[in-house]
């Protein structure tokens, strides 16, 4: 059974940090690119960051460049999103996503709220 389980969300003040984790099971994690998306209330889901299966290449949305870092540990079948200098506009539900060819798996999401 394929599972992606996000954790690490919560309430943080502007300027603070959070580290999200995405634990994978039920598929060959090391063969999949891993992505983080987010969805703010009333808005469409948007891509935040992507990392290739071997961890060599990453891409980021312009809005998070220099503040967020995506990484992965293939031995532990886990992807991470380190979020620093958080802003209120970073608020939303964060989803991890695994992609390889036609396969596309999603987690249930974790809420991140940036507010004073």
FENQUI-V727708 format. One record per backbone hydrogen bond with DSSP energy under -1.0 kcal/mol. NH is the residue of the N-H (numbers start at 0). CO is the residue of the C=O. E is the energy in kcal/mol with one decimal. If there is no record, write none. Layout:
{{NH | CO | E} {NH | CO | E}}
//
This chain:
{{2 | 24 | -2.7} {4 | 22 | -2.3} {6 | 20 | -2.0} {11 | 112 | -2.7} {14 | 85 | -3.4} {15 | 12 | -2.3} {17 | 82 | -2.2} {19 | 80 | -2.7} {20 | 6 | -2.6} {21 | 78 | -2.4} {22 | 4 | -2.6} {23 | 76 | -2.9} {24 | 2 | -2.0} {28 | 26 | -1.7} {30 | 27 | -2.1} {31 | 28 | -1.9} {32 | 98 | -2.4} {33 | 50 | -2.3} {34 | 96 | -2.9} {35 | 48 | -2.6} {36 | 94 | -2.9} {37 | 45 | -2.3} {38 | 92 | -2.0} {42 | 39 | -2.3} {45 | 37 | -3.0} {47 | 35 | -3.0} {48 | 35 | -1.7} {49 | 58 | -2.1} {50 | 33 | -2.6} {51 | 56 | -2.3} {54 | 51 | -1.5} {58 | 49 | -1.9} {60 | 47 | -2.5} {63 | 60 | -1.7} {66 | 63 | -2.2} {67 | 63 | -2.2} {68 | 81 | -2.4} {70 | 79 | -1.7} {72 | 77 | -2.9} {77 | 72 | -1.8} {78 | 21 | -2.1} {79 | 70 | -2.8} {80 | 19 | -2.1} {81 | 68 | -3.0} {82 | 17 | -3.3} {83 | 66 | -1.9} {85 | 15 | -2.4} {89 | 86 | -2.3} {90 | 87 | -1.8} {91 | 111 | -2.6} {92 | 38 | -2.4} {93 | 109 | -3.0} {94 | 36 | -2.5} {96 | 34 | -2.4} {97 | 104 | -2.2} {98 | 32 | -2.5} {99 | 102 | -2.0} {102 | 99 | -2.6} {104 | 97 | -2.5} {106 | 95 | -2.0} {109 | 93 | -2.0} {111 | 91 | -2.9} {112 | 9 | -2.8} {114 | 11 | -2.1}}
//
